[in-house]
Amino acid sequence: MRTFNKLLFGTAGIPTSTPERNTLNGISHVRKLGLSAMELEFVQSVNIGADLAKEVKKAAEKEDVTLTCHGQYFINLNSAEKAKEEASIQRILNAARRAYECGAFSMTFHAAFYQKDDPKKVYETVKENMKGITKTLKDEGVNIWVRPETTGKPTQFGSIQELVKMSSELENVMPTVDFAHLHARTGGKYNTYEEFKEVMDLIEKHLGKEGLNNMHIHMAGINYSEKGERNHLILKESDMNYTDLIAVWHEYKIKGVVICESPNIEVDALLMKNEYDSNKKIFEHDSVTPEFDKSQKAKAEYNPYKAGRK
């Protein structure tokens, strides 16, 4: 599996400013923008053929762009109809296979709906299906992380607690942590420095350092109601507290990939990258301690509230 020595930022799909928008041009444009990751969007279908996949892999290696993949939306591993459940399994497998051929290290998807079932029962159903999916991929030599994503509505399976637990119990499974979805599904929670730390602590406690050093994150602004997610927004037009979130990423020294899903994908990806890079010196080389002088924080024009993680 791919290992990381830093946090990379990229776009959900081909950047909107890409001339002659296609996957190959998108990869090269990501690099020209100063970003270093791109998510292949298989949300409607697996839209890259086997031959093109080889070219995509070469282009990503040439440009040093890390690829992830988002599987299809039409997935429910808890469907009451076995035919739909089986079709969901096949969609995950097909997306993972093609993403792997493209050189992607991680494939994510929305796993299931509760459908008024007991969440504990749903968990076991999803887990059993995931166990079969990962076994099939392993037997085929498809070496890719399979990642259920935290979902944006409380009717959907995919709380951070569920996904961390499942990841601790199954091989080749890790969560994709969509912080905007966490914020929306809880009606506005998971939006403070302390709440972001709770997420990191949960991951570290149950998945260890590997969980923090191998992250696949989604981020965007988000519009939501008491029923959860409505739609994605531009970060600065939302209440998403991305500056404190980025401070927590620094404090926990996480590594992996952050994929921006805002409507202005490359603009907000660069906004987060620049925010992250501009504050790097505060946290690098273990130089920050709990006694870090407040005047130094002020000089840095940054206030992460708490600092200093060894």
N, C-alpha and C positions, 0 to 999 in steps of 0.2 A: 504494500500500500504506500501511497505517496506520503512523504513527511514534509513538514514546513519549518522554516526558521524565522518566519515573520508573518504578518497579517497582510493579505492582498485584497485589493478592491477592484470591483468590476461591475458589469452591467447584466441585467436580466434580458438576454437577447442581443441582437445586433444594435449597436448605438444608433440613435435616430439621425445623427449627423453624418453617417457613413455614406460616401458617394457610391452609387450603384449598389444598393443594399443587398448583400447576400452574406452567407456565413463566412466565406474566405475573406472577403473585404472587411467584414466586421471584425475579424480577429486582428488584422493588420491595423485597423483604425483604433481599436482598443489600445494597442501599443503606442500609436501616435498621440493619443490623448493623454498618455502618461499613466494609464491604468494597466492592470496585469491579470485580469480574469474576465471571463465571459460565460454566461450560462446559456446552454443550448435549450431552446424552448420547444419541447415536444408536447406542448399542452393540448393541442388539437390532434396531432398525429406525429408519428416518428417521421419527420420530414426530410431526413438525410438518408440517401441510399448507401449501399455498401461501398461503392466506388468512391463517392464523394467523402465518405467517412475517412478513407485513407488520406485524402488530400487535406481534410480538416486537421487530422492528427499531425501531419507534416507542417502545416501552416502554424499550428499552435506551438509546436516545438521550435520552429524557426524564430517566431516572434517572442518566445518565452511567455506565452499567455496560458494560464491555467484554466482548464475547462471544467464546468459542472453541467448538470442537466436537470431540467424540470420535466417530470413525466406528465402524462395526460391528466386532465381534470376528471375524466369519466372513470373514476376508481372508487369502489366501495368494497373493502374487504370484509364488511359485515352485512352484505346484502342478504335479504331473506330469500332471494331467488338465486339458486346455486349457479345458474348459467351466467348471471351477472357477476357473481363472485369470481367464477373461473375466468371470465373475460377480463376482470380487473387484474387478476394474477398475471395473465398473459400480457396485458398492457405494461405492467411493471417490468416483466422479464424482457420484453422487446425493447423498451426504452433503455434498460440497463445494458443490454447487449450492444445496442448501437452506440450508446454513449461511450462504452468501453472501447469500441472500435475507433471512436473519434479521439480517444486519449483522455476522456474525462475521468476524474478521480472519484466523483461523487454524483449520485443520482437521487433526486428528492421528489416527493409526491405527497398529496393529501390522502391519508390512508382510508378513512371510513367515516360513516355517520352512525350515531347511536340508535336512531330510529326507535326511540322510546324503550330500548332494551336496557337492562342493568349494565352500567358502565363496566363493572367487573367482568361480566359475561362477554361484553364487546372486546375488552382487553384480551381475554383468552382466545377469542375467535381470531382477532387480528394477529396475535402472537403466533398462533398455529399456522396461519397462512404465511406470515413472514418467515417462519422457520422453513417452510417448504420452498419459498422463493430463494432464500439464501443458499439452501442446499443445492437447488438446481443450478444456480449461478456458479457455485463452487465446483460442482461436478463438471461444468462446462469450461472451467478455467477463466471465468469472467471475474476478474479481480477488481471489484468496484464497491465502494461504500453504498449501501442501500439505506436511505434516510427518510423516514416519515417526518413530515414537517409539522411544527406547531401551527394549529389552525386558528382562524379568526372568529369562529362562532361557537358558542357553547353547545350547539347541537352536533358539532363535529367531534369525532375522536381526535385527540391530539393536544392534550395539555402537556406542559413541560414535564410534569410529574410522571405521566403515563409513558412518555417517550424516553425519558432518562431510565426509568425502570426497565422498559423493554430492551433498551440498548445494553443494559448491564446483564441481561439474560440471554442475549443472542449474539452470535458471531457476525462480524461484518455489518452490523447495524449501529448507527449513530443518529442522533436527532439533527434535523435542520432547525435551527432556532430562528424563527421569524419574530423579532421583537415587536414589530408593529401588530402582528396577530395576537401575541400575548397581551398587549395593551388593549386591543379591541375586544377580545373574548371575555375579558374580566371587567369590561365597562369602565376602563380608564386607569386600572392599576398597572403595575409593572412599568412605571414611568418616573421613578425616583432613583437616586444613587443607591440607596439602601435596597430597594427592590431589585435593581439590576444585579447587585451583589448577591442577593438571594439565589438568583438564577445561576450565577457562576459557582456559588458554593454548592448548590445541588449537583451540578455537573461534576465538580471536582470530587465531591464526597463519593459519588456512585460510579463515576467513570474514570477517576484518577486524572493524572496529568495528560494522559492521552486524549481525554475528553476536551481539555483546554487547548491542546497543541494541534488539534485536528478538527477545527470547527468549520462548519458550513452554515453561514448566517445569511438571512434575508433582512433587508431594512428598507423602509419607506415611511413617508407620512401616511396617516390613515384616518379615514372618516368612519365613525362607528356610532351605534346606538346601544340601547339596553339589550338588543338582540345580537350584538357583535358587529363584525366588519361590514361596512357598506362598500367602500372603494378606497383605493390608494390615492394619496395626495403628495404634492411636492412638500419636502420636509419643512421648509420655512413657512408653509401655509397650513401647517398642522400643529397639534400640541405635543408632538413627539419630542421628548427630551433627549435628543441625540447627542448633545454635548456631554451630559453626564454619563450617558451610555458609553461613549468613546473613552471617557476617563476611566471607567471600570474596565474596559478592554485593556487599557494600559496597565492598570493596577494588577490585573491577573495575568498579564503578559501572554494573552492568548495568541494563537497562530492559526492560520487557515485562510479562508476566503469569505469576504463580505460581498454579497451580491445586492445591488440596489434595484428595487422594484418601483421606485417613484415614477410618475409619468414622464419626467425629464431624466431618464435613467443615467445618462453620463454626467449631467450637471450635478445631480445629487451624489453620485458616486465620487466625483472629484471633490465636492464639498466635504464629504466624510473623510476622504483620504487626506485632504489638506488640513482639516481639523486634527486628525490623528497625527500627521507628521509635524505639525506646528507645536504640538505639546509633547513630543517624544522625549526631549531632553529632560523634562521634569522627572520622568520615570525610568530613564535608561540607566544601565549599569548598577542597579540596586541602590542608586544614590538617594532615593527618597525614603525617609523614615517617618514614623509617627510624630517625631519631633521636628519635622521639616518646618523651617522658619516661615511664619506667616508673611513676613515681608518679602521673602523670596517668591512665594506664591503670587503676591501682589505684583511684583516686578514682572512675573511671567504672564500677568493679566489672565490668570486662570485660577479657578477655585474648585478643585475636585472634592472638597469637603473632608475627605479622608484620603490618606496616601500611605504608601509604604508597605509593599507586599514582598516578602522574601521568597 
